[in-house]
Amino acid sequence: MPIIASDIKCFISGGAANTNPNASLGGIISTTELTDNSLHNLFAKVEAAEALAGSVKYRGVYIKNTHATLTYEAVLAYISSQTTSPDTSIKIALAGEGAGATMETIANEDTAPVGEVFVTADGVANGLSMGDLGVAVRYGVWIQRTVTAGATAFGSDTTIVATRGETIS
């Protein structure tokens, strides 16, 4: 049976017992999956003071192949849908530690991970290569959210970060 979408899962970071996406600041993979299609599922709501001043926040997540026997091959991480607000944007970076490794832990959500290069990887053609993810292998991905100073209120700002890969069934 080939790898299907439900075999590729996204987990927050911050320790095995972490259930709080706001504490997803790298380190050990959590057992908590990132909830799909849920408002504020990774970043907290932008409050008025933050919108006025602007901000850059970071989160670390893991992409994991949970298929029992197959490798997820030639995997690309990319931004499938950029933010819906004109005053925010998303960039991503692959954790420099690579596949199967634990990503660094950052001090707080305002601190960028050391040495990572964030890019606007909009669309598969601009995806970042994660190589092959074998059975139960994870790869850390950093997500950077920028709120432009003077941002206007936006009730449901959303974005989609995705992966694409191949498999031999």
Protein Blocks (a to p, Z undefined) as FASTA:
>chain_A
ZZdfklpccddehijklcbfklmgghjddfbdcdehiehklbccddfklmmnopaddddd
ddddfbfkbccehiacddfbdcfbfkbccdddddfkbghiacdddfblkbccehiacddd
ehjklpccebjadehiacdddddddddehiacdfbacddddddddddZZ
